[in-house]
């Protein structure tokens, strides 16, 4: 008998008809679930639905698991890692979204779920939501804090530029600098400024120029475009590169009405690349203009002072007091000349008297010195004679002798020497040894 494969609906209808007979068709759970899954995927494939995100979970696998709900119902949903990585914003609980995908059944639990392929915030673009989310997070971290912003150099000699080498931005910057300050050197780090991978290149350029010792300030930017075109300057990697730069960074992205994350992190925001070039070159023009103005003011002040002093001088020399003062000065000069002449005539005679007096004092001093030396010599000779009279040698010359024991001690009493002990006797012309033969009184 030929067998026919039945759909889920036909199987259910056949089962109902056969319930009135003795024959039964028994289906497994897997068959039921897979049949429902096939029907759902065939009927609800590549559709858009809307709802509010709740119970969002982010396991380490990178997949997103959440619930979509409205006022009366809810539906489990999953967005796998390969799709989630391309989302322009971060899904969060409470956000109303529209999602594109297909309905399916998670067989192990027999649970209805929606397989998400694409997701956008409801009523707002995904990029706008991503911009607001990143801006709020970086602001909480302090990357926009004015206290962290660096002062621009007064007169930069070299400016680093991170932009496309073929875009309008670099041409605008060069044109302005040639016109306003051609002494500024430009070091271009060429990068892509839109599309996949552009943000990483921009961040690398900022980091490279920041590490160079000859770069004073960095301009990072591009010309105008859509939000998608400007998006690399809204990436976190660029924001953190600007925040970590060792030199000031000027963000010059798009037109005056365009704002990016880099504008908030940068040390200064320029509405356009041309404006950024004017900022780094304008200081020199301002200083030159100020110096010119100050020079002009100084010349005017000096002229006024000179005119005032001249008028005062003319007024003074016309007064009688000034004339009298001039006469007194002339009289004093004449008096000084007279004193000089008198001093010239008197000085030789005064010097001669001083010379004669000095010679006499020198003669007197010499005589006094000789007299004092003679008296001193006579006194020394008298004392020498006195000392010589008391000298032991003089005593010996008169016939006396000095007796000493064997140990060298002077003998003053015979009892100090024993019988038979040798003694030394010193006389005027020398000395000799002797021996005591008998005791005192023997």
C-alpha positions, 0 to 999 in steps of 0.5 A: 500500500502506498504511504503518504507523508502527512502534514501536521494539520492533516495528521491531526485531522486524520487522527480525529477521523480515526478516533471513531474507528479501532485504528490509532496513530500515535505521535512522539513528543519530538514529532509534535514539536518538530511539526509545530516548529516547521509550521511556525518557521514556514508561516512566520519567517523573516518578519518584524515584531515589536515589543519591550525588552525584559529579563535580558541575559548576557552569558559568556558565549556572547549570545543575548537571551531576553523576553519581548513583551507587550501589554498582554503577552510575552515571547522568548527571544534569542540573538546569537553572538554572530548577529549580536556583534553587529548591533549598533546599540546595547540592548537593555531592559525597558527599551522598546525595539523592533526586531526582524527574524523568524518564529521557532520552537526550542525543542528541548523545552518545547518553548516558543521563541523568536530568532532575532536577526536584526534589532533597532530601537523603536522610534529612534535609530540604533546609532542614536541610541548607541551614541546616547548610551556610550556618551552617558557611560563615558561621562560617568567615568569622567572622560568629559571632565573639564579638569582633565582637558589640556591647554593648547600650546601658544605657538605650536611648531608642528601639528599632527593631523589624523584624517584621510589623505584624500579627503577635503579635511586635509586640504582645508587645513593646509589651505588655512595654514598656508594663508594664516601661518605658513611656519606651522609644520604638518605631520599627517597620519593618513587613516580611513574616516568611515566604514568598518575598521576606521575607528581602530585606525584613527585611534592608532594615529592619535596614539602614534602622534601623541608619543612623538616628542615633536608634535605639539597638538593633534587635529583629528577629524573629517568633513561632513556626512551622515551619522553613519559616515561620522560614526568612527568618531563615536566609537569608544576606542577613539574616545579612549585614545583621545583621553589618553593622549599626552598632547592636546587633541582638537576634534574637528568632525563634520559641520558645526551642527554635528556632534560626536563622542570625540567632541566631548572627550577632546581638549577642544572642539572645532566646528569644522577642520578649517576652524581647527586650522584657524585655532592652531594658527590664530594665536600667532596672528593675535600675538603679532597684532597685539605686539603691533598695537602695543608698539603703537601705544608705546610710541604715542605715550613716549611722544606725549611724555617728551612733549610734556617734558619739553614744555615743562623745560621751556617753562622752567628755563624762563623763570628767574629762579632758574636763571639765579640757579644758573648764576650760582652754579657758575660762581661755585665753579669759579670758586672751585678753580680758585681753591684748586690754584691755591692748593697747587701753590701751597702743597710743595712747601707743606710736603717739604716740611713734612719730609724734614720732620720725618727725617728728624723723627727717623734719626731720633728713633735710631738713637733711642733704639741703640741706647735701649739695646746697649742697656739690655746687653749690659743687663744680660752680662750682669746676670750671666756673671751672677749665674756663673758664680753660683755654678757647680763648676765654680765651686769645683774650681775653688777646690771642692769635690762632689762625691756620688754613690755607685748609683749616681746619687750625691753623697751628703753624709758619710753614713750614706756609704757603707764600708768597702762601697765604691764611690765616684768623686768629681773634681774641677779637672775630672773625676775618679773612683774610690772605696770607703776603707773605714766607718766614721769615727774609726 
